[in-house]
Every structure is written in C-alpha cells, then in structure tokens.
C-alpha cells in the first residue's frame, strides 16, 4: 500500500504539461461574451478533431447521453476557473434535460494536477458515471491545492476501494490516457482551462453560465455557436 501510494504521489508525468500550456495566439472567430462582457477566445476546429473528443479513453458522459446538444469540457482540477465552471455546468445539467456533457480530465497545470488526475482516472475506471460525477463535484468543495492525497481522500469518502484505486492509478494505461487527452487538447489549441468543444468550435475560457446557455441555445436554433 505504501509503495503504491508513493507511486501515485511522485510518478507525475511531468513531460505532459509544458506543451499543453505553451503560449499560443488566441482567436475570436465568434462573438461569445463572458460574464464581464468581454469576448471569450474561441476558434473553429476540424470536424474530425471535434468528433475525436467523444472517442477519447477515460472521458465520462453526464447528463442526457442522447441529448440534442453535446458540450465537452476540458478541465484541470487546480484551475480556479474550472471550479466555477463545474458549478455552472452542474446547474445547466439540472435545468437542461436535453444536454449531454463530456468531461475530459486535462491535468496541465503542474505536478499536483497530474497526481490528482491519475486518481481521478482510476475512479473513472472502477466506478460508474454517477460516482465519478459525485467525485468531480465533491473534490471542488474544499479549498487549496488538489493533489494525489486529496483526491484519494475524496474517493475514500465515496467508498471507492483504496487498494484497487491505487493500483489502477499507477497503471501504465492511466499514463497513456492522460497522454491522449493532452495530445488532443494540444491539437485543438486549448491554451487555457476550462475549455469547451461544441460542434466544430473550441471555446478557450469560461463564458459563464449565461454564456454557455446562449451558445447551447444558438446551436439548437441554427446549428452554430452564434446565430
């Protein structure tokens, strides 16, 4: 147990995150206002890349799996804007019964995020989508850095078997899943978190609850993020 825990805390895939957060030119292909009225960066992406999000290993679908609009969220557990985004997306899921959300763990903000991300992906492997989503929401309840130890503690509260969890988190397969997420995120030019992919558009940053509602409504109305 001690050896496995140490593996979680220190086998951190440091090679992943510098590429994912490297400086990139932000674009504004559509006028998508944020909570402060300023536009949120966004750009078109190739349809094949947008469709590849749903096929990534380790993603979790919440909401209506047959929903008429699909919103994919790339997030880092230590991104403060992702904390707010999680609450806003949760409210959307409660009010919009035709919304499908794909959660994509995207630990790019440092070693602590990668440690926690390994545990998060293990939770995904060992449980169902409901338990994973409970973990996702609960881990944001506290304050401070979210690392491997904190992720393990939250999983323990949800009664996930700790020995199995540690073993799954330390698997090479977990490493490969994380690499796949970062590779696609880089291909989509997701230079910040949270980031969303809806239809063939990537939104880089959080447009707020009302901004997300407006984008979803536009997709339903005209098939574009802005009509």
C-alpha positions in Angstrom: 0.0 0.0 0.0 2.7 2.5 1.0 4.7 1.7 -2.2 1.6 2.2 -4.4 0.7 5.5 -2.6 4.2 6.8 -3.3 3.9 5.9 -6.9 0.7 8.0 -7.1 2.3 10.9 -5.4 5.5 11.0 -7.3 5.1 9.3 -10.7 3.8 12.6 -12.1 4.2 12.7 -15.9 6.0 16.0 -15.8 6.7 15.7 -19.5 3.0 16.3 -20.3 2.1 19.7 -19.1 4.6 22.2 -20.6 3.4 21.6 -24.1 -0.2 21.9 -23.2 0.2 25.4 -21.6 2.6 26.9 -24.0 1.8 30.4 -25.3 -0.5 30.4 -28.3 -2.3 33.1 -30.3 -5.8 33.3 -29.1 -8.5 33.8 -31.7 -12.0 35.2 -31.6 -13.9 33.6 -34.6 -17.3 34.3 -33.0 -18.5 37.0 -30.6 -19.0 35.0 -27.4 -19.2 37.3 -24.4 -18.0 36.3 -21.0 -19.5 37.3 -17.6 -17.7 40.6 -17.8 -19.0 41.4 -21.3 -15.5 40.9 -22.8 -15.3 38.3 -25.6 -14.1 34.8 -24.7 -11.4 33.3 -27.1 -12.7 30.7 -29.5 -11.8 29.2 -32.8 -13.1 26.7 -35.3 -11.6 23.2 -35.2 -11.6 20.4 -37.8 -14.7 18.3 -37.5 -12.7 15.2 -37.2 -10.9 16.5 -34.1 -14.1 17.7 -32.5 -15.6 14.2 -33.1 -12.5 12.6 -31.6 -13.3 14.0 -28.2 -16.1 11.6 -27.6 -13.8 8.7 -28.5 -11.1 9.5 -26.1 -10.4 6.9 -23.4 -11.2 8.0 -19.9 -13.9 10.6 -20.6 -17.2 10.5 -18.8 -20.6 11.3 -20.1 -23.0 13.0 -17.8 -26.5 14.4 -18.3 -28.6 13.0 -21.2 -26.5 10.5 -23.2 -28.9 11.0 -26.1 -29.1 14.8 -25.7 -29.6 17.0 -28.7 -26.5 19.2 -27.9 -23.1 17.9 -26.8 -20.7 20.0 -24.8 -17.3 18.7 -24.0 -15.4 20.3 -21.1 -11.6 20.1 -20.7 -10.7 20.9 -17.1 -7.8 20.9 -14.6 -8.7 20.2 -11.0 -6.4 23.1 -9.9 -7.8 25.7 -12.2 -9.9 28.2 -10.2 -12.0 29.0 -13.2 -12.7 25.3 -13.6 -14.2 25.3 -10.1 -16.7 28.0 -11.1 -17.3 26.3 -14.5 -18.1 23.0 -12.7 -20.8 24.7 -10.7 -22.2 26.4 -13.7 -22.2 23.2 -15.8 -23.9 21.3 -12.9 -26.7 24.0 -12.8 -27.1 23.6 -16.6 -27.4 19.8 -16.3 -30.1 20.2 -13.7 -32.1 22.7 -15.8 -31.5 21.3 -19.3 -32.5 17.7 -19.6 -31.5 17.5 -23.2 -27.9 18.4 -22.7 -25.1 15.9 -23.0 -21.8 16.8 -21.3 -18.5 15.0 -21.9 -16.0 15.6 -19.0 -12.4 15.4 -20.2 -9.8 15.4 -17.4 -7.0 17.7 -18.6 -4.3 18.0 -16.0 -1.9 20.6 -17.4 -1.2 23.0 -14.5 1.5 21.1 -12.8 2.5 18.0 -10.8 -0.3 18.2 -8.2 -2.9 18.2 -11.0 -1.2 15.2 -12.6 -1.2 13.4 -9.3 -4.9 14.1 -8.8 -5.6 13.3 -12.4 -4.2 9.8 -12.0 -6.6 9.1 -9.1 -9.5 10.7 -11.0 -9.0 8.4 -14.0 -8.8 5.4 -11.6 -12.1 6.5 -10.1 -13.5 6.6 -13.6 -12.2 3.0 -14.3 -13.5 1.5 -11.1 -16.9 3.2 -10.8 -19.9 4.3 -12.8 -20.5 7.7 -14.3 -22.7 8.7 -11.3 -20.0 8.0 -8.8 -17.4 9.7 -11.0 -19.6 12.8 -11.2 -20.1 12.8 -7.4 -16.3 12.7 -7.1 -15.9 15.5 -9.7 -18.3 17.8 -7.7 -17.1 16.9 -4.3 -13.4 17.4 -5.0 -14.2 21.1 -5.7 -15.9 21.6 -2.3 -12.7 22.3 -0.4 -10.0 25.0 -0.8 -6.4 24.8 -1.7 -4.3 22.6 -3.9 -5.8 19.4 -5.2 -3.1 16.7 -5.3 -3.0 12.9 -5.1 -3.6 12.7 -1.4 -6.6 15.0 -1.5 -8.1 13.0 -4.5 -7.5 9.8 -2.6 -9.3 11.2 0.4 -12.4 12.2 -1.6 -12.5 8.8 -3.3 -12.3 7.2 0.2 -15.4 9.3 1.3 -17.2 7.8 -1.7 -16.2 4.3 -0.6 -14.0 3.5 -3.6 -11.7 0.6 -2.7 -8.4 2.2 -1.9 -6.1 -0.7 -2.9 -7.8 -1.1 -6.2 -7.8 2.6 -6.7 -4.1 2.9 -6.1 -3.3 0.0 -8.4 -5.4 1.5 -11.2 -4.0 5.0 -10.8 -0.4 3.6 -11.1 -1.1 1.6 -14.3 0.7 2.4 -17.5 -2.8 2.5 -19.1 -3.6 5.6 -17.0 -0.5 7.3 -18.2 -1.5 6.6 -21.8 -5.0 8.0 -21.2 -3.5 11.2 -19.9 -1.2 11.5 -22.8 -4.1 11.0 -25.2 -6.1 13.8 -23.6 -3.1 16.2 -23.7 -2.3 15.3 -27.3 -5.9 16.1 -28.5 -6.0 19.2 -26.3 -2.9 20.5 -28.0 -4.2 19.6 -31.4 -7.3 21.6 -30.6 -5.2 24.5 -29.5 -6.7 24.6 -26.0 -4.3 27.1 -24.5 -6.2 27.5 -21.2 -8.7 25.8 -18.9 -11.5 25.4 -18.8 -12.0 24.9 -22.5 -15.1 23.6 -24.3 -15.7 21.9 -27.6 -19.2 22.2 -29.0 -20.0 21.4 -32.6 -16.8 22.4 -34.5 -15.8 25.3 -32.2 -13.4 25.3 -29.3 -14.1 27.9 -26.6 -10.9 28.7 -24.6 -12.0 30.1 -21.2 -15.3 30.1 -19.3 -18.0 32.3 -20.7 -20.1 31.9 -17.6 -23.4 30.2 -17.1 -25.4 32.6 -19.2 -22.7 32.5 -21.9 -22.9 28.7 -22.1 -26.7 28.8 -22.1 -26.6 31.3 -25.1 -24.1 29.1 -27.0 -26.2 25.9 -26.4 -29.4 27.8 -27.4 -27.8 29.0 -30.6 -26.6 25.5 -31.6 -30.2 24.3 -31.1 -31.6 27.3 -33.1 -29.2 27.5 -36.1 -26.5 24.8 -35.7 -23.8 27.5 -34.8 -22.4 28.8 -31.5 -23.7 32.2 -32.6 -26.6 32.7 -34.9 
